[in-house]
């Protein structure tokens, strides 16, 4: 998987995974215990998303966010 470089890339990953799992935005919101508007914001790369909300959505999809040093450090 390509490394995360833009909010748009993260949005596409979330949208694709949700669709691959056969969920609509409402279902994902229910599973993640977040608002439908939050799912919409994440999938549209809007800046007004709380980190805890993003992490709940990722967890509901079976995804995780990893942070690594650049350049092999």
N, C-alpha and C positions, 0 to 999 in steps of 0.2 A: 504494500500500500504506500502510496506517495505520502511524503511528510506534509503536515499541515502548514501551509504558508499564508493562507488568506481566510478571512471569514466566509467568503464565497465557497471555498473548497469544503470547509466544515459543514456549511449549509447543504451542499450537494451530498456529502456523505450521509448526513442525518436523513435527508429526504429519500435517498436511494435505499437505505437500509429499512426505513419505515415501509416503503412501498414493497420491497422484497419480502417483508414479513407480513404483508397483506393488511396493514393497518392504515386507517385514515388518520388525519390529524387529531380528531376528537378521541379516538381510541387510544392513541399514544399519550395524549394529555391525561386521560383517565388512568392509564397504567403507571405513568410517571408522577401522578398527583401534582400536575401543574395545569395552568390554564391553556385553553386552545390557542389563545393569543400568543402565549409564550412559545408554543411549538411553531406557530406561524412566523414569529420574529426570528427564531433560530434558523428556520428553513429559508428565510429571506435575508439572512446575514445582517439583520438590523442590530444596531449598537446597544439597544436597551434591553439586554438579556443579562440576568444575574448569573453569576458563576454557579451557584448552588442549583439553580433551575437547569442550566445546561448539563450539569453533572447528573441530575436525576433523569433527564431525557436520555442521555447516553447510557446510563445504567439500565433503563427500561428497554433499550434496544440491544443490550448485551455488548455495548461498546465501552471503551475506557479512553481517557485522555492521558497521554504520557508526555512528559517534558524531558528533553535531553539537551545536553550541551552540544553546540555546533562544533564541528571540526574534530570529533573524536575525543574530546576532553573527558 
